[in-house]
Amino acid sequence: LEQLLTTKLYIPPQRRDLVSRPHLSDRLNEGRNRKLILVSAPAGFGKSTLVSGWLREKALDAAWLSLDQGDNDPARFWIYLIAALQTIQQEIGIEALQIASAPQLRSTEPVAISLINDISQLDQELVLVLDDYHVIHESRIQSDLSYLLEHQPPNFHLVIITRVDPPFSLARLRAHGRMVEIRAGELQFSYREAELLFNEVVRLDLNPEQVEALNQRAEGWIVSLNLAALSLKGQPASNEIITRFSGSQHYILDYLTEEILDRLAEDQRQFLLRTSILDRF
């Protein structure tokens, strides 16, 4: 077996500047009676922070796997997934791991079948979180995970955190009430949540008009609001500074460059560059 990077299996630590969002925790809790919890939104909407906070709040037995491009190898994907589950229960997936580690592995469906059988024998509820699932594009992994969803036991719940929807039959899961989904519209900060961030967490003492102005300019985008708070900390929050705060602010530019633009293919970056001169597109 290859050496595993164990930090991929850690649940992200709880942030100190967290704004409590009980209505979203309640939505996630509904997923404990469903097959799939899908948290799908672009970068910077607090997806991982929300899910990790919910797991700690409810003290759930949860396995976490942070995915990367290298996990598009089916054998590697399942080896890491099994390792994540074994952080909760070491007996899970012993046979499945042997199958996944076999040389010249032709099909990984037996891995899923073995895991399903192991999980079904547990007398505990088990949550598996796959973070950054948008990096997975290997069709065999998509097919196997869809199979796992279709046949998963009632004590097992899958949470997928992603920037784009996975190619599963989401419409069927939705139609049969087997999925809870949280999207960008629900993740956007309300005025009240923005006020809590600025005035109670960061202690900026903004007036209601200033909070509303910043939240409207950011369109409730959490990372933008956090970066605005970082910019305003330690200086007077004048209306002029707040009015000038926009996507050109350097913290936001750094974030957009590192988290979004640098991850795009060259042809996509060229497309954005050539269309950026338009006022409306």
Disulfide bonds with the S-S distance in Angstrom:
none
